[in-house]
Each structure stands twice: as structure tokens, then as C-alpha cells.
Amino acid sequence: MMQMQYAAIVVVLLVGVIVYFGYRSRKGQPSDPKRSTASNVISMERHRKAKQSAVEQPCSSCKKKNGKLIFYAQDNGTVVGLCKDCKAKAKKRDMLPL
């Protein structure tokens, strides 16, 4: 009789442990908190390298790659990038720089 009581207690404890770990995994608490924050961190080195190796964009008006563009909002809500040479066109059309 005593052995059956011990066996029942062991089974109940095992079920309790399984339920606990099942609840904990569903709750979304990782066992290693460093691992979850590492995926949210952006490497600044990678960002700087990507910025340096960016291909020059062509001007929306003259289609020349004249270096840096100035972005403007048109009346219909679209955005255009204009070079320094085409800046006068933006001023004529009263476009606002972004």
C-alpha cells in the first residue's frame, strides 16, 4: 500500500513539473534573457558601412547622378529627390523640402 502512495505522489509531482514548464514556455519568458535583447540591437558598424557603400541615386528630374539629393514633397503627396541643379524647379513649383 505504501508503495502505491509513493508512486502516486511521484506521478503527481512529475505532472506538476511538466505543467509548470509548459506554462513557463507559453508565457514567453526565455531562460536566457541576454539572447532576446541581442536580436533587438543594431550594429552601428554595419549601419556605417552600408551608408558609405550606398549607390548614388539619380535625380528625379534630370536623371543624373549628381551626388546628394534634396528631397521634396509634391502637391499630390509623392516625394522626389532633386539635385542642386534642379533646385530652381522645386522653388518654382513651391515644393517643400523634407
Secondary structure as the mmCIF struct_conf table of DSSP 4:
data_model
#
loop_
_struct_conf.conf_type_id
_struct_conf.id
_struct_conf.beg_label_comp_id
_struct_conf.beg_label_asym_id
_struct_conf.beg_label_seq_id
_struct_conf.end_label_comp_id
_struct_conf.end_label_asym_id
_struct_conf.end_label_seq_id
HELX_RH_AL_P HELX_RH_AL_P1 MET A 2 LYS A 27
TURN_TY1_P TURN_TY1_P1 GLY A 28 GLY A 28
BEND BEND1 SER A 31 SER A 31
HELX_RH_AL_P HELX_RH_AL_P2 PRO A 33 ALA A 38
TURN_TY1_P TURN_TY1_P2 SER A 39 ASN A 40
HELX_LH_PP_P HELX_LH_PP_P1 VAL A 41 SER A 43
HELX_RH_AL_P HELX_RH_AL_P3 MET A 44 GLN A 52
TURN_TY1_P TURN_TY1_P3 SER A 53 SER A 53
HELX_LH_PP_P HELX_LH_PP_P2 ALA A 54 CYS A 59
TURN_TY1_P TURN_TY1_P4 SER A 60 CYS A 62
BEND BEND2 GLY A 67 GLY A 67
STRN STRN1 ILE A 70 ALA A 73
TURN_TY1_P TURN_TY1_P5 ASP A 75 ASN A 76
BEND BEND3 GLY A 77 GLY A 77
STRN STRN2 VAL A 79 LEU A 82
BEND BEND4 LYS A 84 LYS A 84
TURN_TY1_P TURN_TY1_P6 ASP A 85 CYS A 86
HELX_RH_AL_P HELX_RH_AL_P4 LYS A 87 LYS A 92
TURN_TY1_P TURN_TY1_P7 ARG A 93 ASP A 94
HELX_LH_PP_P HELX_LH_PP_P3 MET A 95 MET A 95
STRN STRN3 LEU A 96 PRO A 97
#
